[in-house]
């Protein structure tokens, strides 16, 4: 994933704080820790989530600027 621009980190942090959806907040926090330099493996451990899921959340953020759940 790599480091994202500082503005993205700030956006992710703000969105996570404002989100009323616990699952979305969790996904945003996982993407946030990636944005500040944690590895995919570290983020998946921190959030007790499968690496594939964390990767998909990151990819969704990168392409859609959203981490909302898909049906």
N, C-alpha and C positions, 0 to 999 in steps of 0.2 A: 504494500500500500504506500509506504513511504510517508514522508512528512508532507502535509498539505499546507497551503498558504495559511498564515496566521489568522486571516479573516475567516477562513472555514472553521478553524478551531473555535473561534469566538462564536460563530453562528451555531455550531453544534452544541456548544456549552449552553448558550442562551435557549435554544430550542428544547434541549433536555430539561432545563429548569422550568420552562413554561408549559411543557406537555402535560396534559391531564390523563394521558393514556400510559399506564405503567409499562406495557410492553414496548411501546414506541420510545419511551424515555430510556429503557434498558438498551434498546438498539442504538439510540443516539449516543448514549454514554460509551458503548463499545466502539462506535466509530470515532468518538472523541479521543479515546485513549490511543487509537491507531494514529490519529492526526497529530498527537504530541510525541510520537516516536516509539510507542510500544509495538512489538512484533505481533503478528497475527496469532501466534501460539500463546504469547503472554496475555493478549486480550481475551482469547477464548478461555484461558485458565481463570482470569480475574472474574469473568462473567459466567463461568460454568456453562459455556456454550460450545457447541460443535464448531470446529474451525471452518467448516464449509459454510455454516450459517453466518458466522462473522464476516467471512469473505463476501458472501452474497449481499449482506447489509452494506458493506463498504462499496461494492460495485454499484448497488442501487443508488447510494448517495452520490457517487461519482457521475452516474449517468442521468439521474432524475432529480437530484438535490432533494430527495425525500427518502425516508426509511419506513414510511407507512406500510402496513401489511398489505399483501396482495391476496385477493380471494383464491 
